[in-house]
Amino acid sequence: MELIKKIGTMIGYTALGIFMSVLFIYIAITSAKEVYSSLFPKSEMDEITVEGKIVYNDLFGNLTYYTAADEEAETALTIGAEGLMPISAEEYEMVQNGDVIDGETIQSFRLENLMDVDLFVNFLLFIAFSFIILFALVGAIEAVPVIGKKTGLLGAILKWVYLTLIIVGFSLVYISFGKSVITAIQAHSGEQIQTEAAITDSYGDPGSSRYESSYYYLALSYDDEQGNPIHMTKQVKPSIYYEGGSTIMISHPAGSPLNIHFGDTGSMDLFFYLGHLMMYILIFILTGLFILVAVLMRRHKKTGSYWKKKDKKQEVV
């Protein structure tokens, strides 16, 4: 009976180990593919004749620029659109309708996508789960007599690589947060120009499908101060999305017609912003915990204790 229990326990632990290993490998591979596709998006266009240009403005004001091979694309959302070619800010200012420009090469690197929060999530998931797998393999090898004694260096290298990647990942999140803060401040600073924008397309995802957080987009068309038309996809807060109507009032700093905003945040937007800032909040908390752990480990190395020793006052009798 005891033998049957032991065999059953071994089978259960083995099945659990296989399941967890497959799960970790699946998450690591999936997140790695997401990171790769974000940094190296595919494009099958060799060259296009420009029929329009569009800007994508995310929730915090970061801009991405596109040219369109179809003039109808100007009034549609850039999200999930086809026939768009990413370009630089300088190219956006210079390109004109009728220009023929070469498309990006297949799997070309997109530097601006380093500011994408979803990229950070997948990058950190890849680090966490891939190194859990590697640490488990190293631990299994070290448990083998003779062979295990020679793998100490491998474990040390993996730990340093893991620490380096964590620092790189966290640094990218802080860079993204700093960039978002700067763009938000720039949009609200200086002399503000108010204008009316036409809503030509919209899409809302309340968070029940692909994304954990809700996402709302509006396609806007309006003129800058010189009367030049601007076509933009803007990620918006829910109070703006559900405001309704075919037009909406927007504001932007004088001379910066792409840095638009819609005014104050309503109470119904609070949880929306918290959801989209959750990645930053978690990184801030983890950074604080890592600093605390580093301080405690340093103190333990020096004094043999993780906590400060209280000075005992001698009582005078």
N, C-alpha and C positions, 0 to 999 in steps of 0.2 A: 504493500500500500504506500509506504514511504517512497519507494522507487517511482511509483506512478506519479505521486505528487511532485517529485523532483523533476521528472521528465516533462510533466505538464507545465511546471514553472519555467523550465528552460525553453520550452516551445513558445510560451507566452512572451518571455523577455526577448527571444529571438525575433518573433513576429513584430513586437513593438519596435525593436531596434531597426528592423528592415523598413517598417512603415515610416519611422521618423527620418531615417536616412534618405528614403525616396522623397519624402516631403521637403527636406532641406535641399536636396539636389535640385528638385523641381523649382523651388523658390529662387535658388541661386542662379539657375540657368535662365529662368523667366526674367528676373531683374537685370541680369547681364544683357539679355537681348533688348530690353527696354532702354537701357543706358546706351547701347550701341546704336539703336535706331534713332534715338534722340540726337546723338552727336553726329551720326552719319546718315541722314535721311536720304532715301532713294529719290532720284529724279530721272525720268526717262526722256526729258527734253534736251535736244542738242542746241537748238536756237529757237527763239520766238520773235514774232513781230509785236511790239508793245502796243496794246490797245487800251491800256489804262494802268494806273498804279494805286495801290491800296496800302493802308497801315493797319497793323494789329496793335492795339493798346490794351495791355493786361490790367488786372484789377488795381495794381499799384503804380501804373503809368509807364512801365517798361515798353519800349516800342520795337516792333519788327516790321520790316519793309518788304513789299512784294510788287512785282510787275505782273500784269494779267495779259493772257493771250486772247481774251474775249472781253469786249467792252461791257457785256452784261455781268461779268464777274465783279465789277466795281460796286454794284448795288447789292451784292450778296455777301454772306458771311465768309470770312477766310477759313473758319473752322470746318475742316473736312472738305474744303473746296479743291477742285482740280484745275490745272492750267495756270497755276501761280508759280512764280519763280522768286525765291528769296534774293534780295539785293541789299547792299549796304546803304547807310544813311546818305553818303555822298552820291551814290548812283541814283537814289530816289530823287534828289534835288536836281540832277542833271538830265535824267532820261525823259524823252518826249514820245508822244504817240507816233507810231510809224518807225521808230528806231528798231533795228534788229540787233538783239543781244544774244550772246552765247549762253546756253544753259549750264548749270553746274554739272560737274562730272558725277557719274553714279557713285554713291557712297561718299560724297564730299563732306568734309568736316564743317560743322556749323558752330562757330564760336559762341554766338549769342544764346544758343540753347543751354549753355552752362548756367544761365540765370533761371532756368526752369526748376521750380520746386519739385515737380514730379521726378525730375532727373535725380535730385538729391535723395529722395525717398528710395528709389530703386538702387541707387549707388550704395546707400547705407545698408539696405537689405542684402545686397550682393556681398558686401564686406562681412556682415554679421553671419550669414548662413554659410558662405563658402569657407570661412575660417573655422567655424564650428566643425565642419566636415574635416578640414585639414588637421585641426587639433585632435579630433577623435582618431584619425589615422595615425598621427604621431604617437598618441597615447597607446594605441593598440600595438604599434611597432616596438615601443619602449618596454611593453610588457613581455615581449619575447626575450628569453635569455640569450646572452651573447650579443645578438643583433641590437637589442634595446640599448645597451651600454654605449653604442657608437652614434646614437641619434640625438644626443643632448644639444649639439650645435644646430641641428636642423630645427629643433623646437625653439631655440633662442632666436634664430633667423626669422622664423614665422611670427614670433611675438613682436619683433621689431618692425617687420613689414606690416603687420596688422595695426600696430600703433601709428605708423606713418600714414597708412591709408585713412585711419580714423581722423587724424589731424588734417589731412587734405580734404576729406569730406566735410568736416566741421568748418574748415576755413572757407570753403565754397559757399556753405550756407550763410556764414557771416557776411561774405562779400555780396551775396544776393540780397540779404536783408539791408545792408548798407546802401546798395544801389536803389532798392525800392524806397527806402526812406528819403533819399536825396531827390528822386524823381517826384515823389509825392509833395515834398516841400517846394520844389521848383514849380509844380503845377499850381500851387496856391499862393505863390509869392509874386510881388510886383503888381503893376497895374493890370487889372482883370478886364477882359473883353467878354461881353455876353453876346451870344448869337443863337439863332434857331437852327436846329439840325433836323433833317427829315429822317425818319426811321424807315429804312427800305427792306429790312429783313430782321428776324429775331430767332433765338433758340434758347430754351431753358431746360436744364437738367436738375431737378430738385434733389438729386443725390441717390435716387433709387435704382440707378442702372450702373454705368461704368465707374462712376466716381463715388468716393465716400462723402465728399463735400458737394454742395450744390454749386452749379455753374450756370451763369446767365450771360447771354451775348446779344448785343444790338449792332446792326449794320447802320451806320450813320453817313449822311451826305450833307455837307455844309460848305460855305465859302470862307476863305481866310480874309484878312483885312484888305488885301489887294483885289479881292473878288475871284481868286483862283479856287476851283472846286477841290474839295478834299473828300475822299472816301475812306472810311475807317470801320473796322470791327472793334468794338469796345466791350471788354468784359465789365459787367456792371453788378451792382448790389441789387438784392431782390426788390427793395422799395422803388427803385428806378424802373426795373423790368416790368413790374406789375402796375406801374403808373398809367399805362395805356396811352392811346392816342397815336397819331401819325407823325407828330413832331415833338421835340423836346428841347428845352433850353439848356445850353451848355456854356461853360466859362473856360477861358484859357488866358495865360499871361500874354500881354502885348508882345507881338513878335514871335510867339511860340504857339501857333495854332494847333499843333498836334498834342500838346500837353493839356488835354481837356479834363474837366471834372464837373460834378453835378451838384456841388454844394454840401451841406451838412449830412451826417449819417443819422438815420432814424433809429429808433429803439429796436425795430424788427431786423435791423442789419447787424446788431451786436454779435449774435451767435454766428452769423454768416462770416464775419471777419475773424472771429475766434477760430472757426473751423479752418479757414485758409491760412491762419497764422500758427496753427497747431504745430506744424513742422518746426518753425522757428522756436516756439515755446519749449518744445521737447529738447531741442538742441541746447537751449540756454540752461535748462535744468540739468541735462547730462553733463554739460561743461562744468557747472558748479559742483556736481558730484565727483567728476574726475579730479578737479582741483582739490576737493576735500580729501579724496583718497590719496592723492600724491602728497599732500601735507602730512597726513597721518602716517604714511609709510616712511616719509623722511624723518618724522619725529621718532618713530619706532626704531629706525636704524641708529639714531643718535642716542636715545635714552633708554631703549628697550621697552617703551610703553607708547601706546597710541594716544594717550591723553596726558595733559599737563599734570605734573605732580603738584599737589597743593602743599605749600609751605606750612609746616607744623610750628605754630607759635609756642614757645616754651612758657609755660605758666609759672609765674613768680609766686612762690609760696610765702 
